[in-house]
């Protein structure tokens, strides 16, 4: 089991990569519990957390669209997807998925690729970033996972939204509205940067 903990104060600067993003989310989970992960609700790709037993304790709204189902908090384990298929085309049981291995062993496995299958039969290839939340005693208290669809559609939407905000900011006459739009554009660009480096 890993002995370095990630239970530290979350950096004030926005994460610039998928690795930084999940490390910050794991630190937040460790320091404050799953209730504080709601700050990731607006993020356009799935983010979820489990406790040390693998029980889902948090998921953002993007998880529902991605999985084609609403995960059951406190019931579902290890993964938000209905089914997972590995690169060889074989089904991966949830208790053998990379998130389960990550939490059990206390070691991150960033960049693991698989295919999520929804109940309607739709499939989405994705890259996962399962990361353990490890306290100051070296105990794994849970984990956080970021699932980045490999089609890059979310990144494209974020860049388009940022461009739109910047254009609107140039046209509005109210300084406060212009500042708010510019801030929104920066947030969209930061989120796109996380996905670009995934």
MDAnalysis code that builds the backbone (N, CA, C; Angstrom):
import MDAnalysis as mda
import numpy as np

u = mda.Universe.empty(594, n_residues=198, atom_resindex=np.repeat(np.arange(198), 3), trajectory=True)
u.add_TopologyAttr("name", ["N", "CA", "C"] * 198)
u.add_TopologyAttr("resid", np.arange(1, 199))
u.add_TopologyAttr("resname", ["UNK", "UNK", "UNK", "UNK", "UNK", "UNK", "UNK", "UNK", "UNK", "UNK", "UNK", "UNK", "UNK", "UNK", "UNK", "UNK", "UNK", "UNK", "UNK", "UNK", "UNK", "UNK", "UNK", "UNK", "UNK", "UNK", "UNK", "UNK", "UNK", "UNK", "UNK", "UNK", "UNK", "UNK", "UNK", "UNK", "UNK", "UNK", "UNK", "UNK", "UNK", "UNK", "UNK", "UNK", "UNK", "UNK", "UNK", "UNK", "UNK", "UNK", "UNK", "UNK", "UNK", "UNK", "UNK", "UNK", "UNK", "UNK", "UNK", "UNK", "UNK", "UNK", "UNK", "UNK", "UNK", "UNK", "UNK", "UNK", "UNK", "UNK", "UNK", "UNK", "UNK", "UNK", "UNK", "UNK", "UNK", "UNK", "UNK", "UNK", "UNK", "UNK", "UNK", "UNK", "UNK", "UNK", "UNK", "UNK", "UNK", "UNK", "UNK", "UNK", "UNK", "UNK", "UNK", "UNK", "UNK", "UNK", "UNK", "UNK", "UNK", "UNK", "UNK", "UNK", "UNK", "UNK", "UNK", "UNK", "UNK", "UNK", "UNK", "UNK", "UNK", "UNK", "UNK", "UNK", "UNK", "UNK", "UNK", "UNK", "UNK", "UNK", "UNK", "UNK", "UNK", "UNK", "UNK", "UNK", "UNK", "UNK", "UNK", "UNK", "UNK", "UNK", "UNK", "UNK", "UNK", "UNK", "UNK", "UNK", "UNK", "UNK", "UNK", "UNK", "UNK", "UNK", "UNK", "UNK", "UNK", "UNK", "UNK", "UNK", "UNK", "UNK", "UNK", "UNK", "UNK", "UNK", "UNK", "UNK", "UNK", "UNK", "UNK", "UNK", "UNK", "UNK", "UNK", "UNK", "UNK", "UNK", "UNK", "UNK", "UNK", "UNK", "UNK", "UNK", "UNK", "UNK", "UNK", "UNK", "UNK", "UNK", "UNK", "UNK", "UNK", "UNK", "UNK", "UNK", "UNK", "UNK", "UNK", "UNK", "UNK", "UNK", "UNK", "UNK", "UNK", "UNK"])
u.atoms.positions = np.array([
    [0.843, -1.194, 0.000],
    [0.000, 0.000, 0.000],
    [0.875, 1.239, 0.000],
    [0.441, 2.272, -0.684],
    [1.202, 3.509, -0.752],
    [1.261, 4.158, 0.622],
    [2.389, 4.787, 0.948],
    [2.509, 5.440, 2.239],
    [2.396, 6.944, 2.132],
    [2.618, 7.507, 0.952],
    [2.447, 8.945, 0.785],
    [0.968, 9.276, 0.780],
    [0.596, 10.307, 1.548],
    [-0.828, 10.638, 1.570],
    [-1.112, 11.792, 0.623],
    [-2.370, 11.879, 0.193],
    [-2.779, 13.008, -0.647],
    [-3.808, 13.842, 0.084],
    [-3.868, 13.675, 1.414],
    [-4.805, 14.435, 2.235],
    [-4.153, 15.773, 2.573],
    [-4.247, 16.692, 1.655],
    [-3.623, 17.994, 1.814],
    [-4.589, 19.051, 1.310],
    [-4.283, 20.287, 1.574],
    [-5.149, 21.368, 1.128],
    [-5.178, 21.413, -0.389],
    [-6.374, 21.542, -0.945],
    [-6.517, 21.616, -2.395],
    [-5.965, 22.945, -2.873],
    [-5.158, 22.900, -3.906],
    [-4.519, 24.111, -4.431],
    [-5.561, 25.118, -4.890],
    [-5.235, 26.393, -4.697],
    [-6.148, 27.466, -5.104],
    [-6.174, 27.637, -6.615],
    [-5.089, 27.254, -7.282],
    [-5.067, 27.383, -8.738],
    [-5.779, 26.200, -9.367],
    [-6.481, 26.424, -10.467],
    [-7.197, 25.322, -11.104],
    [-6.241, 24.270, -11.642],
    [-6.615, 22.989, -11.534],
    [-5.764, 21.938, -12.082],
    [-5.642, 22.088, -13.589],
    [-4.452, 21.802, -14.126],
    [-4.206, 21.976, -15.551],
    [-4.074, 20.659, -16.298],
    [-4.266, 19.538, -15.612],
    [-4.218, 18.243, -16.281],
    [-5.161, 17.299, -15.558],
    [-5.460, 16.184, -16.201],
    [-6.325, 15.185, -15.572],
    [-5.682, 14.649, -14.296],
    [-4.358, 14.458, -14.321],
    [-3.658, 13.978, -13.132],
    [-3.824, 14.954, -11.969],
    [-3.585, 16.242, -12.225],
    [-3.750, 17.259, -11.178],
    [-5.194, 17.304, -10.689],
    [-6.129, 17.174, -11.609],
    [-7.547, 17.246, -11.276],
    [-7.925, 16.149, -10.274],
    [-7.599, 14.887, -10.589],
    [-7.997, 13.795, -9.686],
    [-7.204, 13.805, -8.393],
    [-5.951, 14.258, -8.445],
    [-5.191, 14.368, -7.201],
    [-5.813, 15.415, -6.278],
    [-6.246, 16.535, -6.859],
    [-6.917, 17.566, -6.062],
    [-8.251, 17.052, -5.519],
    [-8.998, 16.308, -6.340],
    [-10.280, 15.759, -5.894],
    [-10.066, 14.739, -4.778],
    [-9.034, 13.900, -4.885],
    [-8.741, 12.915, -3.838],
    [-8.347, 13.612, -2.539],
    [-7.566, 14.695, -2.645],
    [-7.184, 15.459, -1.453],
    [-8.416, 16.081, -0.804],
    [-9.326, 16.578, -1.624],
    [-10.563, 17.171, -1.110],
    [-11.415, 16.109, -0.417],
    [-11.530, 14.937, -1.034],
    [-12.285, 13.833, -0.428],
    [-11.676, 13.453, 0.915],
    [-10.366, 13.350, 0.959],
    [-9.669, 12.960, 2.171],
    [-9.834, 14.003, 3.278],
    [-9.704, 15.264, 2.915],
    [-9.742, 16.336, 3.911],
    [-11.145, 16.673, 4.392],
    [-12.140, 16.567, 3.508],
    [-13.471, 17.080, 3.852],
    [-14.617, 16.108, 3.638],
    [-14.378, 14.969, 3.032],
    [-15.447, 14.001, 2.792],
    [-16.147, 14.240, 1.465],
    [-17.014, 13.290, 1.078],
    [-17.654, 13.351, -0.245],
    [-18.594, 14.533, -0.440],
    [-19.122, 15.108, 0.633],
    [-20.029, 16.253, 0.505],
    [-19.391, 17.451, -0.161],
    [-18.085, 17.597, -0.030],
    [-17.396, 18.740, -0.628],
    [-17.052, 18.532, -2.104],
    [-17.302, 17.336, -2.624],
    [-17.021, 17.096, -4.031],
    [-18.068, 17.720, -4.947],
    [-19.123, 18.275, -4.381],
    [-20.168, 18.920, -5.192],
    [-19.603, 20.046, -6.056],
    [-18.427, 20.549, -5.721],
    [-17.820, 21.591, -6.561],
    [-17.526, 21.072, -7.974],
    [-17.508, 19.732, -8.140],
    [-17.272, 19.142, -9.457],
    [-18.574, 18.872, -10.216],
    [-19.706, 19.256, -9.650],
    [-20.993, 19.041, -10.338],
    [-21.027, 19.653, -11.732],
    [-20.503, 20.874, -11.948],
    [-20.572, 21.461, -13.296],
    [-19.593, 20.853, -14.296],
    [-18.641, 20.056, -13.841],
    [-17.628, 19.531, -14.754],
    [-18.306, 18.657, -15.810],
    [-17.941, 18.788, -17.087],
    [-18.697, 18.159, -18.174],
    [-18.422, 16.671, -18.407],
    [-17.503, 16.080, -17.664],
    [-17.248, 14.643, -17.799],
    [-17.407, 13.990, -16.430],
    [-17.631, 12.670, -16.409],
    [-17.918, 11.985, -15.155],
    [-16.784, 12.051, -14.125],
    [-17.189, 12.372, -12.903],
    [-16.319, 12.325, -11.734],
    [-17.130, 11.630, -10.651],
    [-16.530, 10.629, -10.015],
    [-17.244, 9.969, -8.916],
    [-16.259, 9.541, -7.845],
    [-16.790, 9.202, -6.665],
    [-15.962, 8.792, -5.536],
    [-16.562, 7.568, -4.870],
    [-15.682, 6.815, -4.226],
    [-16.114, 5.660, -3.436],
    [-15.488, 5.750, -2.045],
    [-16.049, 4.967, -1.132],
    [-15.380, 4.796, 0.154],
    [-14.378, 3.648, 0.020],
    [-13.757, 3.251, 1.123],
    [-12.727, 2.212, 1.076],
    [-13.285, 0.843, 0.701],
    [-14.588, 0.639, 0.877],
    [-15.219, -0.629, 0.505],
    [-15.714, -0.614, -0.939],
    [-15.534, 0.522, -1.624],
    [-15.929, 0.621, -3.017],
    [-17.333, 1.150, -3.242],
    [-18.043, 1.474, -2.178],
    [-19.407, 1.978, -2.309],
    [-19.382, 3.404, -2.856],
    [-20.190, 3.668, -3.873],
    [-20.250, 5.005, -4.472],
    [-20.799, 5.993, -3.451],
    [-20.024, 7.067, -3.198],
    [-20.424, 8.090, -2.226],
    [-20.721, 9.439, -2.872],
    [-20.298, 9.609, -4.128],
    [-20.549, 10.863, -4.858],
    [-20.453, 10.578, -6.344],
    [-21.292, 11.260, -7.130],
    [-21.117, 11.296, -8.585],
    [-21.681, 12.612, -9.082],
    [-21.077, 13.172, -10.135],
    [-21.594, 14.414, -10.705],
    [-22.637, 14.093, -11.783],
    [-23.416, 15.094, -12.217],
    [-24.464, 14.852, -13.214],
    [-23.963, 14.240, -14.518],
    [-22.724, 14.526, -14.916],
    [-22.199, 13.957, -16.161],
    [-22.140, 12.432, -16.105],
    [-22.083, 11.869, -14.910],
    [-22.061, 10.406, -14.766],
    [-23.345, 9.780, -15.300],
    [-24.474, 10.459, -15.098],
    [-25.768, 9.912, -15.518],
    [-25.832, 9.826, -17.041],
    [-25.414, 10.890, -17.728],
    [-25.405, 10.875, -19.200],
    [-24.428, 9.830, -19.723],
    [-23.263, 9.763, -19.119],
    [-22.229, 8.828, -19.557],
    [-22.685, 7.373, -19.399],
    [-23.253, 7.058, -18.228],
    [-23.615, 5.671, -17.914],
    [-24.987, 5.273, -18.448],
    [-25.828, 6.254, -18.808],
    [-27.177, 5.935, -19.266],
    [-28.054, 5.414, -18.143],
    [-27.664, 5.727, -16.929],
    [-28.388, 5.293, -15.734],
    [-27.983, 6.208, -14.583],
    [-28.780, 6.227, -13.539],
    [-28.424, 6.991, -12.351],
    [-27.822, 6.037, -11.329],
    [-26.547, 6.221, -11.008],
    [-25.937, 5.362, -9.994],
    [-26.676, 5.488, -8.662],
    [-26.697, 4.419, -7.890],
    [-27.361, 4.413, -6.580],
    [-26.318, 4.670, -5.497],
    [-26.361, 5.873, -4.907],
    [-25.430, 6.201, -3.827],
    [-25.621, 5.218, -2.678],
    [-24.503, 4.796, -2.126],
    [-24.560, 3.891, -0.993],
    [-24.896, 2.457, -1.358],
    [-25.144, 2.182, -2.635],
    [-25.503, 0.828, -3.083],
    [-24.521, 0.330, -4.138],
    [-24.408, 1.077, -5.257],
    [-23.500, 0.671, -6.333],
    [-22.064, 0.664, -5.824],
    [-21.273, -0.231, -6.415],
    [-19.891, -0.337, -5.996],
    [-18.919, -0.224, -7.165],
    [-17.813, 0.450, -6.885],
    [-16.627, 0.558, -7.714],
    [-16.789, 1.379, -8.984],
    [-17.944, 1.326, -9.642],
    [-18.070, 1.931, -10.971],
    [-19.482, 2.450, -11.188],
    [-19.596, 3.499, -11.987],
    [-20.921, 4.057, -12.295],
    [-21.538, 3.433, -13.529],
    [-20.712, 2.755, -14.344],
    [-21.229, 2.201, -15.594],
    [-22.034, 0.930, -15.348],
    [-22.884, 0.617, -16.305],
    [-23.684, -0.607, -16.242],
    [-22.782, -1.814, -16.480],
    [-21.983, -1.733, -17.547],
    [-21.005, -2.776, -17.867],
    [-19.730, -2.110, -18.368],
    [-18.619, -2.840, -18.229],
    [-17.347, -2.377, -18.771],
    [-16.719, -3.473, -19.611],
    [-16.064, -3.060, -20.682],
    [-15.413, -3.991, -21.592],
    [-13.971, -3.534, -21.752],
    [-13.027, -4.471, -21.640],
    [-11.617, -4.094, -21.765],
    [-11.197, -4.011, -23.228],
    [-9.934, -3.680, -23.446],
    [-9.420, -3.492, -24.804],
    [-9.465, -4.771, -25.634],
    [-9.500, -5.916, -24.960],
    [-9.568, -7.204, -25.675],
    [-11.004, -7.613, -25.982],
    [-11.977, -6.785, -25.557],
    [-13.381, -7.082, -25.819],
    [-14.039, -7.948, -24.760],
    [-13.364, -8.154, -23.635],
    [-13.908, -8.977, -22.555],
    [-14.563, -8.113, -21.489],
    [-15.650, -8.605, -20.918],
    [-16.324, -7.853, -19.863],
    [-15.455, -7.826, -18.611],
    [-15.395, -6.647, -17.978],
    [-14.670, -6.468, -16.721],
    [-15.704, -6.374, -15.611],
    [-15.643, -7.290, -14.661],
    [-16.557, -7.227, -13.519],
    [-16.176, -6.032, -12.652],
    [-17.184, -5.377, -12.080],
    [-16.919, -4.158, -11.326],
    [-15.911, -4.357, -10.208],
    [-15.980, -5.493, -9.501],
    [-15.038, -5.682, -8.397],
    [-13.630, -6.053, -8.865],
    [-13.439, -6.156, -10.184],
    [-12.105, -6.361, -10.753],
    [-11.667, -5.199, -11.626],
    [-12.439, -4.108, -11.630],
    [-12.093, -2.965, -12.471],
    [-10.901, -2.218, -11.868],
    [-10.343, -1.297, -12.636],
    [-9.154, -0.592, -12.186],
    [-9.418, 0.264, -10.951],
    [-10.628, 0.798, -10.792],
    [-10.944, 1.574, -9.591],
    [-10.863, 0.675, -8.361],
    [-11.384, -0.539, -8.456],
    [-11.329, -1.473, -7.329],
    [-9.882, -1.797, -6.969],
    [-9.075, -2.052, -7.987],
    [-7.663, -2.368, -7.753],
    [-6.947, -1.168, -7.140],
    [-7.234, 0.018, -7.642],
    [-6.617, 1.242, -7.140],
    [-6.899, 1.441, -5.658],
    [-8.161, 1.307, -5.262],
    [-8.516, 1.523, -3.858],
    [-7.937, 0.406, -2.984],
    [-8.012, -0.818, -3.447],
    [-7.473, -1.929, -2.642],
    [-5.963, -1.820, -2.436],
    [-5.254, -1.420, -3.498],
    [-3.794, -1.378, -3.424],
    [-3.232, -0.017, -3.034],
    [-4.069, 1.023, -3.084],
    [-3.602, 2.356, -2.727],
    [-2.691, 2.986, -3.757],
    [-2.817, 2.555, -5.013],
    [-1.959, 3.072, -6.087],
    [-2.802, 3.588, -7.244],
    [-2.531, 4.806, -7.677],
    [-3.251, 5.391, -8.809],
    [-2.933, 4.624, -10.087],
    [-3.884, 4.623, -11.003],
    [-3.702, 3.961, -12.301],
    [-4.224, 4.876, -13.394],
    [-3.594, 6.032, -13.546],
    [-4.055, 7.033, -14.502],
    [-3.833, 6.584, -15.936],
    [-4.882, 6.772, -16.759],
    [-4.775, 6.493, -18.182],
    [-5.298, 5.135, -18.605],
    [-5.897, 4.387, -17.689],
    [-6.464, 3.074, -18.014],
    [-7.612, 3.266, -19.000],
    [-7.655, 2.479, -20.070],
    [-8.693, 2.624, -21.097],
    [-9.611, 1.411, -21.132],
    [-10.888, 1.689, -21.357],
    [-11.899, 0.636, -21.473],
    [-13.078, 1.202, -22.255],
    [-14.149, 0.419, -22.326],
    [-15.381, 0.835, -22.996],
    [-16.520, 0.671, -22.000],
    [-17.308, 1.722, -21.826],
    [-18.487, 1.641, -20.972],
    [-19.691, 1.295, -21.833],
    [-20.495, 0.355, -21.356],
    [-21.728, 0.005, -22.058],
    [-22.918, 0.441, -21.217],
    [-23.843, 1.149, -21.858],
    [-25.054, 1.608, -21.182],
    [-26.154, 0.545, -21.275],
    [-27.187, 0.643, -20.453],
    [-28.279, -0.331, -20.517],
    [-28.953, -0.397, -21.887],
    [-28.917, 0.718, -22.649],
    [-29.539, 0.713, -23.980],
    [-28.635, 0.109, -25.050],
    [-27.441, -0.357, -24.657],
    [-26.505, -0.969, -25.595],
    [-25.472, -0.016, -26.164],
    [-25.651, 1.282, -25.940],
    [-24.669, 2.257, -26.423],
    [-23.336, 2.077, -25.719],
    [-22.273, 2.367, -26.432],
    [-20.930, 2.193, -25.877],
    [-20.105, 3.457, -26.038],
    [-19.266, 3.734, -25.031],
    [-18.383, 4.891, -25.056],
    [-16.986, 4.474, -24.622],
    [-15.996, 4.598, -25.504],
    [-14.624, 4.354, -25.064],
    [-14.173, 5.515, -24.180],
    [-13.401, 5.196, -23.150],
    [-12.986, 6.236, -22.215],
    [-11.609, 5.931, -21.650],
    [-11.014, 6.970, -21.080],
    [-9.755, 6.842, -20.339],
    [-10.088, 7.194, -18.889],
    [-9.673, 6.336, -17.950],
    [-9.988, 6.526, -16.531],
    [-8.749, 6.967, -15.756],
    [-9.007, 7.679, -14.665],
    [-7.945, 8.181, -13.799],
    [-8.252, 7.856, -12.340],
    [-8.372, 6.556, -11.997],
    [-8.679, 6.192, -10.619],
    [-7.527, 6.558, -9.683],
    [-7.882, 7.223, -8.581],
    [-6.892, 7.750, -7.644],
    [-7.338, 7.480, -6.217],
    [-6.486, 6.873, -5.386],
    [-6.885, 6.619, -4.007],
    [-6.825, 7.892, -3.165],
    [-7.693, 7.975, -2.177],
    [-7.633, 9.042, -1.169],
    [-6.976, 8.407, 0.054],
    [-5.781, 8.889, 0.389],
    [-4.974, 8.288, 1.438],
    [-4.766, 9.308, 2.555],
    [-5.123, 8.929, 3.773],
    [-5.020, 9.872, 4.891],
    [-3.590, 9.963, 5.421],
    [-3.418, 10.797, 6.457],
    [-2.081, 11.059, 6.995],
    [-1.438, 9.832, 7.645],
    [-2.231, 8.806, 7.950],
    [-1.697, 7.565, 8.500],
    [-1.361, 6.538, 7.419],
    [-1.604, 6.899, 6.161],
    [-1.336, 5.990, 5.052],
    [-2.474, 5.033, 4.770],
    [-3.652, 5.307, 5.341],
    [-4.820, 4.449, 5.144],
    [-5.645, 4.940, 3.967],
    [-6.011, 4.038, 3.080],
    [-6.882, 4.395, 1.963],
    [-8.310, 4.518, 2.494],
    [-8.872, 5.716, 2.366],
    [-10.234, 5.940, 2.868],
    [-11.272, 5.920, 1.744],
    [-10.799, 5.812, 0.510],
    [-11.699, 5.791, -0.641],
    [-10.922, 6.108, -1.904],
    [-11.639, 6.538, -2.912],
    [-10.993, 6.882, -4.169],
    [-11.855, 7.792, -5.006],
    [-11.228, 8.454, -5.967],
    [-11.902, 9.346, -6.909],
    [-11.521, 8.887, -8.307],
    [-12.474, 8.955, -9.226],
    [-12.189, 8.590, -10.606],
    [-12.741, 9.655, -11.543],
    [-11.969, 9.959, -12.563],
    [-12.346, 10.861, -13.654],
    [-12.397, 9.997, -14.901],
    [-13.531, 10.034, -15.622],
    [-13.694, 9.248, -16.844],
    [-13.760, 10.204, -18.032],
    [-12.762, 10.146, -18.884],
    [-12.689, 11.063, -20.017],
    [-13.054, 10.306, -21.293],
    [-14.224, 10.617, -21.882],
    [-14.579, 9.969, -23.152],
    [-13.526, 10.283, -24.205],
    [-13.191, 9.297, -25.007],
    [-12.123, 9.477, -25.985],
    [-12.566, 10.170, -27.264],
    [-13.862, 10.532, -27.356],
    [-14.332, 11.213, -28.562],
    [-14.047, 12.707, -28.566],
    [-13.605, 13.257, -27.442],
    [-13.225, 14.670, -27.307],
    [-14.383, 15.647, -27.486],
    [-15.611, 15.192, -27.490],
    [-16.758, 16.088, -27.681],
    [-16.875, 17.103, -26.547],
    [-16.614, 16.682, -25.307],
    [-16.731, 17.607, -24.170],
    [-15.720, 18.736, -24.283],
    [-14.495, 18.411, -24.695],
    [-13.473, 19.440, -24.852],
    [-13.883, 20.451, -25.921],
    [-14.424, 19.966, -27.029],
    [-14.874, 20.846, -28.118],
    [-15.981, 21.775, -27.651],
    [-16.924, 21.245, -26.863],
    [-18.022, 22.069, -26.342],
    [-17.508, 23.140, -25.391],
    [-16.533, 22.793, -24.567],
    [-15.975, 23.775, -23.629],
    [-15.257, 24.895, -24.351],
    [-14.497, 24.571, -25.380],
    [-13.792, 25.603, -26.155],
    [-14.801, 26.520, -26.844],
    [-15.865, 25.938, -27.388],
    [-16.906, 26.744, -28.043],
    [-17.594, 27.658, -27.039],
    [-17.864, 27.145, -25.844],
    [-18.514, 27.961, -24.805],
    [-17.596, 29.101, -24.371],
    [-16.296, 28.827, -24.239],
    [-15.339, 29.874, -23.866],
    [-15.286, 30.962, -24.935],
    [-15.250, 30.566, -26.206],
    [-15.228, 31.539, -27.305],
    [-16.481, 32.411, -27.283],
    [-17.625, 31.772, -27.048],
    [-18.885, 32.516, -27.015],
    [-18.884, 33.535, -25.874],
    [-18.400, 33.123, -24.698],
    [-18.340, 34.047, -23.560],
    [-17.419, 35.224, -23.845],
    [-16.281, 34.956, -24.463],
    [-15.343, 36.049, -24.763],
    [-15.929, 37.026, -25.794],
    [-16.642, 36.493, -26.781],
    [-17.287, 37.372, -27.771],
    [-18.364, 38.235, -27.121],
    [-19.174, 37.604, -26.260],
    [-20.214, 38.368, -25.562],
    [-19.608, 39.429, -24.650],
    [-18.500, 39.096, -24.000],
    [-17.834, 40.041, -23.099],
    [-17.393, 41.296, -23.835],
    [-17.013, 41.149, -25.112],
    [-16.589, 42.311, -25.901],
    [-17.769, 43.200, -26.309],
    [-18.968, 42.615, -26.336],
    [-20.125, 43.359, -26.833],
    [-20.998, 43.978, -25.741],
    [-20.937, 43.465, -24.528],
    [-21.795, 44.036, -23.473],
    [-21.192, 45.338, -22.968],
    [-22.066, 46.252, -22.571],
    [-21.590, 47.558, -22.098],
    [-21.404, 47.594, -20.587],
    [-21.982, 46.639, -19.879],
    [-21.869, 46.586, -18.422],
    [-20.536, 45.934, -18.039],
    [-19.708, 46.681, -17.281],
    [-18.382, 46.180, -16.912],
    [-18.453, 44.901, -16.069],
    [-19.416, 44.838, -15.148],
    [-19.543, 43.656, -14.291],
    [-19.927, 42.419, -15.118],
    [-20.849, 42.607, -16.066],
    [-21.251, 41.498, -16.933],
    [-20.075, 41.036, -17.788],
    [-19.300, 41.992, -18.302],
    [-18.138, 41.660, -19.114],
    [-17.112, 40.876, -18.299],
    [-16.892, 41.303, -17.059],
    [-15.955, 40.617, -16.175],
    [-16.432, 39.195, -15.862],
    [-17.726, 39.047, -15.600],
    [-18.291, 37.722, -15.313],
    [-18.149, 36.786, -16.513],
    [-18.423, 37.296, -17.695],
    [-18.297, 36.484, -18.907],
    [-16.840, 36.071, -19.163],
    [-15.924, 37.002, -18.920],
    [-14.504, 36.692, -19.084],
    [-14.066, 35.625, -18.093],
    [-14.564, 35.728, -16.852],
    [-14.268, 34.725, -15.826],
    [-14.827, 33.358, -16.241],
    [-16.061, 33.341, -16.748],
    [-16.658, 32.084, -17.216],
    [-15.829, 31.474, -18.338],
    [-15.366, 32.299, -19.266],
    [-14.541, 31.809, -20.374],
    [-13.271, 31.158, -19.850],
    [-12.652, 31.780, -18.851],
    [-11.433, 31.215, -18.265],
    [-11.705, 29.870, -17.605],
    [-12.850, 29.756, -16.921],
    [-13.198, 28.485, -16.289],
    [-13.405, 27.389, -17.335],
    [-14.086, 27.720, -18.422],
    [-14.284, 26.752, -19.503],
    [-12.941, 26.320, -20.096],
    [-12.044, 27.280, -20.280],
    [-10.727, 26.972, -20.850],
    [-9.911, 26.086, -19.907],
    [-10.011, 26.355, -18.594],
    [-9.318, 25.513, -17.613],
    [-9.844, 24.080, -17.657],
    [-11.159, 23.937, -17.757],
    [-11.744, 22.596, -17.830],
    [-11.328, 21.887, -19.119],
    [-11.289, 22.622, -20.220],
    [-10.856, 22.034, -21.486],
    [-9.400, 21.589, -21.413],
    [-8.578, 22.371, -20.699],
    [-7.158, 22.014, -20.554],
    [-6.997, 20.687, -19.813],
    [-7.842, 20.452, -18.809],
    [-7.804, 19.183, -18.067],
    [-8.081, 18.031, -19.024],
    [-9.099, 18.191, -19.873],
    [-9.467, 17.126, -20.798],
    [-8.422, 16.944, -21.896],
    [-7.821, 18.034, -22.326],
    [-6.831, 17.963, -23.402],
    [-5.622, 17.137, -22.976],
    [-5.267, 17.228, -21.695],
    [-4.092, 16.521, -21.204],
    [-4.435, 15.158, -20.610],
    [-5.679, 14.710, -20.815],
    [-6.069, 13.405, -20.283],
    [-5.578, 12.296, -21.190],
])
